[in-house]
C-alpha cells in the first residue's frame, strides 16, 4: 500500500509493561508508527498497533487550534483490526491500528491534538501532535493576466494580440499567470506547464462565450482550470490525469456527455474538484438505458488527499468513486445515476462524506464493495429514491451520523452489517410503509458474511436513531433464525442495539412531504423538520461531529431545525 503521501510519521512506543501485568491470555498493546495527513477541513490519524487481541484498548482524542486555551473533545479513534477475512484469495496486509478523523476544521490552521491511549491488559501512551490543515486554493494575485484564442501559433498574450492557440500560450506561461481562454473550440489539449506551490498556472474562461475542449489531460502539478467546457465528440474521456500530479484545481467547469468525466491516477494527490456540472452519457430514465454500471462522474482511481465538493453530477453510473484515504467529499448534488451515488470502494482509512444530496440512485446511495479497513464517515447526507441505501458487501468500521434515508419499502437490506458501525441520530423513513424498515437477510453468500453474523461484537455501537415503517405490521426482520419484530422495543431488547431509538411518523416530523406513494423518479428536495416534532432534540451529541446544535440536543436526520440549510451543487461566484 502506498503511504508516501502521509506527513513524516512519529514513532511511538508504549511505556514498558511487564508481560505479567497483562490479563492471562491477553497481549498488551504496543503502538507503532503514527501517521497524519490533512485536507482544508479535516485531519486524518492512523496509529499502528501490535497486540490487543481482545480489542479493549482505547484512544481518547482532544484538540484545539494552536493558539487557543480551550481543549475540545473528539470521538475516540476507531479500533481497527481488519483482516479482509471474506476474500482470502485476495487478502491484503492486515491493518491493526487506531484510526480516525477530526472534521469541520478551519483551513490553513495548526491544531494541537492529544492522543491518550490505554489498554487494561497493559500498555499506555500519550502523544501531543501539531498538524495543520491545508489551505483552500486561491487564485494568484500578483502574476500576469494573458489572453488566448483558438489558433495555430503566434501572439503576445495581450488583449489586443492574444496567443493564438494553447501551444503558444503554454510556451510563454509562468507560475502565477492567469490565462484567460476566450470562446472557441480548442480540441484535445495536454496541459503540461507546471506552476509552483501557491503559484498556479491558471487557465480560466474569459467569460465571452464557451471555451470548448473535446478532451483534456493534466500532465503537470499546480495547474488550475476554471469555467471551461468539455464536450464529448468521440469515444475519448473528458479530463484525465497523468502520473504524479499534485495540487490541481478543477473549478466551475462543465462536462457534457462523457462516459468518464474526470479520471485521476493512483498517484494523484491533493486535487481540489469543486463547483463543476457533470452530465454523463448514462441517463437511467431513458427507456433504452439498461442501467449500465460503468462510467463515472469523478473517478479518484484509488488516490488520496482530495476534496470533491459542491459538484452537480448526473447521468453517470457512480457519482464519485474509488477514494483511497484522507479524502473529503461534501456538498455534492448527485442525482439520476444508474449505479451508486458514492462508491469509495477499495478505500482505506478516513474517507469522509458529508452534506451530500443523493437522489434517484438506481442501485445504492453508498457502496461498501469492498471496504479495505476504516473508518469511513457518512454524516448529514440526504438519500432519497427507489434504490437501496447501503451496498453492503465487505466493510469494517464506519461512522453513520445525522443522515436522512427515504426509500419505498424496506430502507435497508443486509442490515446486519450495521453492526460494525458507530451510528447516531439517523432517520430511516419508508415512503410507503410496505415491509419492515430494516431487513437482515439470511447470509447465503459466505464471502459477504460477517463473523457472528447477526450478533453484537466489539465493533458495534448503534443507538439514538429514528424509524418510520409506516403501517407495516412488521418493523424489523433479523434473519439468523428469521426473527420478526413488530415494534422497536422488542427489536432493541433482542438484538442489543438502538436502546434509545424512537419511532417517528413522516407526516408529523417533516415540514413538507413531496414523495409519491408509488416508486418513481423524484425531484431533488430538502426534508427540513417540523417545529416541536418528535425528531427535534431527540439525538445525542457526537463530539466534533454534531456538537453544534440548536435547542436542548441534536435533532435527528440531516437538517437541524433552526440551523443553516446546506447548499448542494455549484455555488454562485
C-alpha positions, 0 to 999 in steps of 0.5 A, a space after each residue: 500500500 502506498 503511504 508516501 503521501 502521509 506527513 513524516 510519521 512519529 514513532 511511538 512506543 508504549 511505556 514498558 509493561 511487564 508481560 505479567 501485568 497483562 490479563 492471562 491470555 491477553 497481549 498488551 498493546 504496543 503502538 507503532 508508527 503514527 501517521 497524519 495527513 490533512 485536507 482544508 477541513 479535516 485531519 486524518 490519524 492512523 496509529 499502528 498497533 501490535 497486540 490487543 487481541 481482545 480489542 479493549 484498548 482505547 484512544 481518547 482524542 482532544 484538540 484545539 487550534 494552536 493558539 487557543 486555551 480551550 481543549 475540545 473533545 473528539 470521538 475516540 479513534 476507531 479500533 481497527 483490526 481488519 483482516 479482509 477475512 471474506 476474500 482470502 484469495 485476495 487478502 491484503 496486509 492486515 491493518 491493526 491500528 487506531 484510526 480516525 478523523 477530526 472534521 469541520 476544521 478551519 483551513 490553513 490552521 495548526 491544531 494541537 491534538 492529544 492522543 491518550 491511549 490505554 489498554 487494561 491488559 497493559 500498555 499506555 501512551 500519550 502523544 501531543 501532535 501539531 498538524 495543520 490543515 491545508 489551505 483552500 486554493 486561491 487564485 494568484 494575485 500578483 502574476 500576469 493576466 494573458 489572453 488566448 484564442 483558438 489558433 495555430 501559433 503566434 501572439 503576445 498574450 495581450 488583449 489586443 494580440 492574444 496567443 493564438 492557440 494553447 501551444 503558444 500560450 503554454 510556451 510563454 506561461 509562468 507560475 502565477 499567470 492567469 490565462 484567460 481562454 476566450 470562446 472557441 473550440 480548442 480540441 484535445 489539449 495536454 496541459 503540461 506547464 507546471 506552476 509552483 506551490 501557491 503559484 498556479 498556472 491558471 487557465 480560466 474562461 474569459 467569460 465571452 462565450 464557451 471555451 470548448 475542449 473535446 478532451 483534456 489531460 493534466 500532465 503537470 502539478 499546480 495547474 488550475 482550470 476554471 469555467 471551461 467546457 468539455 464536450 464529448 465528440 468521440 469515444 475519448 474521456 473528458 479530463 484525465 490525469 497523468 502520473 504524479 500530479 499534485 495540487 490541481 484545481 478543477 473549478 466551475 467547469 462543465 462536462 457534457 456527455 462523457 462516459 468518464 468525466 474526470 479520471 485521476 491516477 493512483 498517484 494523484 494527490 491533493 486535487 481540489 474538484 469543486 463547483 463543476 456540472 457533470 452530465 454523463 452519457 448514462 441517463 437511467 430514465 431513458 427507456 433504452 438505458 439498461 442501467 449500465 454500471 460503468 462510467 463515472 462522474 469523478 473517478 479518484 482511481 484509488 488516490 488520496 488527499 482530495 476534496 470533491 465538493 459542491 459538484 452537480 453530477 448526473 447521468 453517470 453510473 457512480 457519482 464519485 468513486 474509488 477514494 483511497 484515504 484522507 479524502 473529503 467529499 461534501 456538498 455534492 448534488 448527485 442525482 439520476 445515476 444508474 449505479 451508486 451515488 458514492 462508491 469509495 470502494 477499495 478505500 482505506 482509512 478516513 474517507 469522509 462524506 458529508 452534506 451530500 444530496 443523493 437522489 434517484 440512485 438506481 442501485 445504492 446511495 453508498 457502496 461498501 464493495 469492498 471496504 479495505 479497513 476504516 473508518 469511513 464517515 457518512 454524516 448529514 447526507 440526504 438519500 432519497 429514491 427507489 434504490 437501496 441505501 447501503 451496498 453492503 458487501 465487505 466493510 469494517 468500521 464506519 461512522 453513520 451520523 445525522 443522515 436522512 434515508 427515504 426509500 419505498 419499502 424496506 430502507 435497508 437490506 443486509 442490515 446486519 452489517 450495521 453492526 460494525 458501525 458507530 451510528 447516531 441520530 439517523 432517520 430511516 423513513 419508508 415512503 410507503 410503509 410496505 415491509 419492515 424498515 430494516 431487513 437482515 437477510 439470511 447470509 447465503 453468500 459466505 464471502 459477504 458474511 460477517 463473523 457472528 453474523 447477526 450478533 453484537 461484537 466489539 465493533 458495534 455501537 448503534 443507538 439514538 436513531 429514528 424509524 418510520 415503517 409506516 403501517 407495516 405490521 412488521 418493523 424489523 426482520 433479523 434473519 439468523 433464525 428469521 426473527 420478526 419484530 413488530 415494534 422497536 422495543 422488542 427489536 432493541 431488547 433482542 438484538 442489543 442495539 438502538 436502546 434509545 431509538 424512537 419511532 417517528 411518523 413522516 407526516 408529523 416530523 417533516 415540514 413538507 412531504 413531496 414523495 409519491 406513494 408509488 416508486 418513481 423518479 423524484 425531484 431533488 428536495 430538502 426534508 427540513 423538520 417540523 417545529 416541536 416534532 418528535 425528531 427535534 432534540 431527540 439525538 445525542 451529541 457526537 463530539 466534533 461531529 454534531 456538537 453544534 446544535 440548536 435547542 436542548 440536543 441534536 435533532 435527528 436526520 440531516 437538517 437541524 431545525 433552526 440551523 443553516 440549510 446546506 447548499 448542494 451543487 455549484 455555488 454562485 461566484 
